[in-house]
Amino acid sequence: MKTTTRLKLPPAVKGNWFFGAGIDFALDPISFLNKHRDTQGGIYMVPSRAKNIMVVQDPELVKYMLQDNNKNFIKSFGYDVLAMLLGKGLLTSEGDFWRKQRRMAQPAFHKERLNSMVNAMVNCTNEFMEKLEAKRGQVVDLSKEMSHVTLHIVATSLFSSNVEDVVDTVAQEMDIAQGLAIERISNPFKLPVWIPTPGNLKEKKSIALLDKVMMDIIEKRRNDPNKYDDLLQMLMEVKDEDTGEQMSDRQLRDECMTIFLAGHETTALALTWLWYILDNNPAEIDKLRAEAETVLQGNNPQVEDVMKLEYTRMAIDEGMRLFPPAWAIGRRAVEDDEIGGYRIPKGYNIIVPVYHIHHDPKIWDDAERFIPERFRKGNLKDKHRFAYFPFGGGPRLCIGNNFALMEMQIVVAMMVTRFRFKHVEGHKVVLDPLITLRSKFGMQVKVE
């Protein structure tokens, strides 16, 4: 443990004399962090009567937290709330238990395994596009449409085709439970979960139903003599290399829930924001369409085609720079520490504003413009590793990052030759930075 008692705390921004700056941060975190990004240094304090928050926005200091000394910075309060829904999956667990689970789950996301999932991604996208054909000329909420396709892709990859009848139920109950979790994180005065308020009872009911659905699927698979080429089969068969242990039904449930939630929502949001950007950049749509037509030749994508969709990958990366679905990362100091010459007391909550680092004009030229060529091979060699990190970084780098990137390349390449989405005039697009970066009023578009 570092001796930090002689060090000063980071400089604090000024706020309301009674509430501190925390109230301004809570009401509009994007604007608050924008305001202070260029006036503060790499680390500063946001004093509040509820809890003091530190913001770390210098890429080198972020590297220290997420990579160099990551064991001293565990996930913060919001993840504790999510654990009510997700259990002790990879997103919410910590310490030795997390390391063991990560080690056991990693083979399920190796390149060879991902390649076997291309057909599932293609088939789900084709089915989705057939349904979308019937909506040509209509106005739809694009965020919901993208959620439909990514949910079916992750469900098929996780459970093969055994769960078509429960996918919609899982989606509905997960939306309810996640919405209530977001409300709990956002509202510091929300009553404890054990008090039987209507909201708490609704939350418990949704989680109980999700538990039953997942446990039923796992039990049926345990009793099924057939072998399946999906993530669940892989997770059920994998053994801890040190102890020979396999995952219990409860561990399987928690990992499946995590893959379901994290594996579809962030990808759906990344696609939604990308289509929104492309509507304002018709020249980039033409480049994407030309690449898809050249590479695919009117056929379904194959594994070898994904690597050739270079401009598609660049556009996806640039879309996630401008609108990273995981807009901020929260951590809490386990023991006293030092960052950037300042004292970090044990128990302090720290926010890493991914969105604002991705938009920092000191890091990115013409930072607000959509320029996919930034991500052409070799163009990032002079950029800090934590100048761009939509999937996090260090040991907690998202285990499904390559799955998501492959999925998005396939979906974009297949859809860009058949559809265009025109933003509905007068519909407001307002950033809604909850657990993920959503559009507050959805994304109303006309299907063309």
N, C-alpha and C positions, 0 to 999 in steps of 0.2 A: 504494500500500500504506500502510495506517495505521501511525503510530508508536504502539505500544501497550506498549512495554517498561516504562513507569512504572506501568501499571495493574496492579491485583491480579487474580488468578484469582477466579472465583466461589467463594462459600463451599461447603465440602465437607460432605456428610453423614457421620456416623460409621458405622463398620462393624467387622468382624472385624479384630483387630490384625495378622493375617498376610495375609488375602485382601483386606482392605478391604471396601467396601460392594458391590463388583461381584458377589460370590457371591450375596448376597441378591437383587440385581436379576435375576441370571440364573435363579435358582430360581423366582421368582414375581414377574415384572415388574409385573403389575397391582396386587398388594397393596403392593409396594414403592413404586410411584409414588403410590398412594392415600395411603399413610402420610405421604409427604413433600410432597404437593400443598399442604396447608394450613399446614404448618410452615415451608416454605421460600419464598423470594421467586420472582421470575419466572425466575430462572436459578440452577442449582446444579450442583456436581460430584458424581459418583459415583466415588470413587477405587477403583482395582483394580490388582492385580499384573499382570493381563493387559494391559489398556488403559484409560486414563481416559476416562470418558464424561461429557458435560455434558447436562443436561436443560433445555430451554427451554420454559416453560409459560405465559408471559404472551403474550396475543394480539398485542400491539404488537411484542414482540420476535420473535415468529414471523413477523410481516409483514416485518420487516427481513430475516430470513433467506430466506424463500421468495419475496419480491417485490422489496423495495427494493434489496438487494445480492445477488440470487440467484446471480449468476455466481461469487461467492466460496464458494458452498456447494454442492458437488457431492454426488451420491448416495454413500452409505457402503458399508461392506464387504458387507452382505447382497446388495446389487444386483450386486456383482462376481461373487458366487457364482451368482446367477440368470442372469448373462450367459452362463454355460456352456450353459444350456438355451435361452435366448431370443436369444442373439447380440446384435447391436447394434441392437435395436429401440428404439422410443420410450421404453420403460420404463427401459432400462439405459444408453443412449448419452448422451454429454455434448457440450458445447461446440458448435463450428461444425457438426459432423456432425449432432448432434441438431437444431439449428435448421433445417438444410436438410431433414432428414427430416420434421420437424414441419410445415414450410411446404408440403411436397409432399403430405403425408397429410391436411392439414386439410380440403380440399374434399370428401373422402370422408365427412366427418361434418357437413357443412352441413345446415341444416334441411330443404332440399328433398330431399336424398339420404335423410335419416332418414325422411321421410314415405313414401318409396317402399318402405320396409322394413316398414311396418305389417302388410301382408298376410302376410309371412313370419312375423312374430311371432304373429299371430293363428292361422295354420295350425298352427304348431308347438305352440302352447298347446292348441288343440283336439285334436291327435293325442295330446298328453301326457295330457289329461283323460280321453280314451277309455280309455287304458291304466290310469289311476288308478281308473276306475270298477270295474275287476275286483278292486281291492284294498280296496273298502269293507268296513269291519269288521276289517280286518287291521292289524297293527302294522308300520310301515315306518320307515326312517331318513329323516326329512324332508330332511336336508341332501343326501343322495344323490339323492332325488327332484327337488329343486330344481336340482341340478347337471345332471340329465338334460335338463330342459326348457331351461335357459339355454345349455347346450352345443349343443343342436340349433338354437336360435335364432341363435347366433353363427355356427355352421357354415353355415347356410342363407344368412345375410346376407353372409357372406364369400365362399362358394363356390357359391352357388345350390344346385341339388339334385344336383350331380355327385359328392358325396363321402359319400353315405349309408353306403356299404360300409366306409368307413375311420374314421367318427366314433368308433365304440367303441374301435377300435385306438388312435387318437390320445388319447382320454380315458384309457385304461389306461396307456399308456406315459408320458403327461404326469404322471399321478398318481405313478408310480414315480420319474421323474426329479425331480419337484418335492419329493417326500418325502425323497429323498436330499439335495437341495439344502438343505432345511430342517434336516436333521440336521447338515450341514456348518456351517451358520450357527450352530446352537445349541451345537455341540461344538467348543470351541477346540482340542481335542487330536486332532481327526480327522486321519488321515494324508493327505498331499498326494494330489491326484487322479492323479498319474502312477504311484503305487505300485499294483500290480495286486491290490488286495484284492478280495474278493467283491463288496463294496458298490460300489467304484469301477468294476469291470468291468460290473456290472449297470447302473450309471448311464450309462456309455459306450454300452452296447448300446441302451438306451432312446433316448438322444439320436440315435444313428446311425439307428435305425428311424424316428424322427420326421423327421429330415432327409430320408430317402428318400421318405417319404410326401408331405411338403410339396413337395419338388423334382419328384416325379412329377406332382403336381397342376399345378404351375406350367408344366412342360414341355408337358403335354397342352393347357393353355389357350393357350400360345404357338402351338401348331400347329392350334388350332381356329379355323376361319374365322368362326364365329358370335360374336355379341356378347351379353354377359350383363349383366344389371342387378344387379351385386353389388359388394362392396368390392374384391375382387381385380381385377376389370376396371378399376375406377377407379384403383387403385394402379398397375396396369400402364401405363395411358395417361397419367397425370399427368406433367408435365415441370417441372423446376426453372425458375422464372421468370427467373433470372439466366443460367444456363448452357445451358438447353434439355435438360439430361440427364434420362434416365429411370432408374427404379430397376433395378438389376441383379437377377438371379435370387436372389442371396444376400440382398440387401436385402429383396426381396419375402418370402423365407423367414422372415427375422427379424421383419418386421412382422406377417406372418400368425401366427407362433407367439405373438407378444406379444398380438395381438388374441384369439387362441384362449384363452390362459391368463387374461389380465387381463379379457377380455371376458365370461367366463362365471363364474369362481369368485367374484369379489367380488359380482356380482349375485345368484348363488345363495345366498351367505351372508346378504346383506341381506334376501332373501325368507324364508330360514329363520328368522332372528331375528325378523322381523316377525310371522310366523305364531305363533311362540312367545309373543310379547308379547300378541297378540290373543286367544290362548287364555285369558289371565288378565284380559282386558278385553272381556267379551261385549258391553257397550254400544257399544264402538267397532266391533265386527264388524257390529252392527245398522246403524250409520250408513254403513259401507262398502257393505253389501248394498243398503241403500235407495238410495244414490247410483248404484250400478251398475245397478239395475233401472230407475231413472228415466232415466238417460242412455242406456243401451243398448237398453232396451225389448225385451230378449230377443234382440237381434241381435248379430252380431260387431262389435267396435269398428272405427270408421273414423277417419281422421286427425283430423277435426273433433271427434270425441268425446273425444280425449285431453285437450284443453284444458278440457273440462267436468268431468273427473274431479278436481275440486279437493280434496275431502276425502281421496281416495285418495292424491294427491300429498303432502298434509300428513302423513298417517299414515306414508308411506314416509320422508319427511324426518325425522320424529320417531323412527322406528325406527332410522335411521342415526345419529341423535344418540346414542341409548342404546347401540347396538351398531355402531359404525363398522367395516366390514370391514377397511379399512386403519387399524388401531388406533393406529399410530405411524408417523412419518416419520423416516427416518435421513438425516443429512447429514454431510459432512466438510469442514472449512475448508481452502481452497486456499492462502490466505495468512493471516498474522496479521490479526485483526480485533477489533472492540470491539462488545459487545452489552450493553446496559443498564449501561454504565459499567465493565464487566469485560473483561479481556483474554481473547481466544480465540486460542490458539496455532495455528499452521499444523499441519494434519494431525489435529487433535482431532476425535473423533466426537461428534455431537450428536443427541440423541433429542428429537423433538417428540411428546409423548404426546397424540395426538388424542382418544383415549378419555377421558382425564382432564380435558381442557379442555371436552369436551362434557358432563361430569358436574360441573363446578365450580360449587358453590353460590353463589359470588360472582358468577357470570355468569348462572346459570339458577335461577329460583325453583322450589322443589320439584323439584330436578334429577333425582331418581330416578323420578319419575312419568312415565307415558306420557300426554302431553297434545298431541295433534296440532294443536290450535288455536294453539299457539305459532307455527306456520308459516303462519297465515293472512296473506294479503297485507297488508303494512304493519306486522305485529307485530314484525319483526326490525329495523326502521329504527334503533333505538337500540343494537343489538348491534354489536360490533366485527366487521369482515369475517372475522377469524380466530377468532371464537368458535364458528363452525360451519363445518367444511371437510372433509366426508367424502371429497371427490375431490381433496384437496390444494388448492394455490393458487398464484398467481403464474403465470409463463410455463409451469410444469410442471403446471398444472391438467390433470387427466385428459382426454384428447382425446375419450374415449367417454362422458363424463358424461351428455350429453343422450340418447344411445342407450340407456344403462342406465336412466335415469329413465322414458323412454317405454316401454321393455320391461317394467319393473316395474309401471307403471300398467296396462298391458294385461293382464299375467298376474294381478295381484291382482283387477282388476275382473271378469275372466272366471271366476276360480276361486271367489271369495267367495260367488257365488250358488249354487254346486253342492257345495262341500266345507267341512268344518271339521276341524281337526286338534287332537285332544285329547292332551295330554301324558300319557305313560304314568306312572302313579303308581309312585314308587320309582326312576324313572330319573333319575340325577344329571345336571344341566346345569352343567358347570364350564368357565369361560372358558379357552381355550387360545390365548394370544397368540403365534402363530408369525409368519410373514410376514403372514398375515391372521388375523382374530379368529374362530376356530372354536369349536365346542363339543367338548370333549375326548373325550367318549364318544358323539359323534353326537347326533342329536335324534330319540329314539324317540317316535312319536306313533301314535295310532289314527285311521285315516281314517274320517270320518263324513260 
